[in-house]
Amino acid sequence: MNKENIKKVVLAYSGGLDTSIIIPWLKENYNNCEVIAVSGNVGQADELEGLEEKALKTGASKLYVLDLTDEFVNDYIIPTMQAGAKYEEYLLGTSFARPLIAEKLAKIALEEGADAIVHGCTGKGNDQVRFELAIKSVAPNMPIIAPWREWSIKSREEEIDYAEAHNVPLRITRETNYSKDKNLWHLSHEGLDLEDAGNEPLYEKPGFLEMGVSPIEAPDQPEYITLDFEQGVPVALNDEKMSAKDIILKLNELGGKNGIGLLDIIENRLVGMKCRGVYETPGGEILYFAHNYLETLTLDKMTMHKKQELAITFAELVYNGQWFTPLREALSAFVTSTQKHVTGKVRLKLYKGNIIKAGVWSDWALYSEELATFGEDDVYNQADSAGFINLFGLPIKVQAEVAKKNQ
């Protein structure tokens, strides 16, 4: 890529430490090029406040702020939740937000006639892959600038030094300099004391958790909730009809105050290293739990087991940034077909970080109390099981007989 040809770029802009200093860095290193900033609103709330003023003040010519919250929930979160997809227990909060943002970024870059797209992902992380694969799906020939792969800055401390030298306002200090990603689904924490796997997360330290409290600080009384689903989609909370997005936001409140959704994990990154992080996903953990609970009642054995197998593949595709691939689309089509009868109501008890099953109902229930009872029934002839066992065990019997004959 010839730097002399870069006159206009589109930057994925969050207003965080990385992207805040990228704007003046681009001006210094890419011929004072025009920088168009794009921010995707996926529910990061207060992080969007003052974003336009900050972007323009640091050198951007304009800022797009795209409201992607409904699309994020309906087209990314719900299909992934329906798949039961978890990557090593991680509920993919950052992973499935990136392709959505990057797709919009690439479309704006084409519309603006940009010479390149810029992102602030580090060369050690997964997000560089997620962004760039999504960009390639929309603008396959668009040059991509990743400053972390070019500049001389080596650490977040040096980033803060650069920001201070260039009068870039920051919301963090050196003591609160966790690397974070926030959206309506989750909040991630990496860096600082968490880099030592022997350190316990500071759950009780004021200001560390943002979406809830430690289970230790949760109420001493349990809280019951109900969730209604129609074909695998949440449609009501506590018998009140609302959108899936509003249900997630309310579950974040309920789960957060009851200490639900904390995950401390050492995960295997796509780039080959292990990384330690803490995730807050209060509403997401409840939603996954409730959906799975209902599926135990409404899915047949073979479909459930195959779906559980494919959930691993689905999660890996999402984690690895391969959302826009034929396999992910095919798996989503399979998942959608399995949700046809995942309709019903779930009752849960939330208590100090725990989600406890408290009842499940569905008109499509495959569970039959009459069949499963230990009491007297008129629908199951227990004598039938003898013939079944003889046929089911026939290969074992033949093998044993052959082995005995050849001893």
Protein Blocks (a to p, Z undefined) as FASTA:
>chain_A
ZZklmmbdcdddehiaklmmmmmmmmmmnooiacddddddehlajmmgoklmmmmmnopa
bdcdddfklmmmmmmmmmmmmnopaeehiaolmmmmmmmmmmmmmmmmmmnopabdcdfb
dfkbmklmmmmmmmmmmmmmbccddfklmmmcfbfklmmmmmmmnopacfbdfklmcccd
ddfkbccdeejjllpmkbccffklghkamkbccfklmcfbdcddddddeehiafbeehia
cdfklmmmmmmmmmmmnopaiacdddddfkopacddddddfklmmmmmmmmmmmmmmpcf
klmmmmmmmmmmmmmmmmnopmbgfklmmmmmmmmmmmmmmgcddddddeehiacdebdc
dfkbcbdfklmpmbdcfkbcfklmmmmmmmmmmmmmmmmmmmmmmZZ
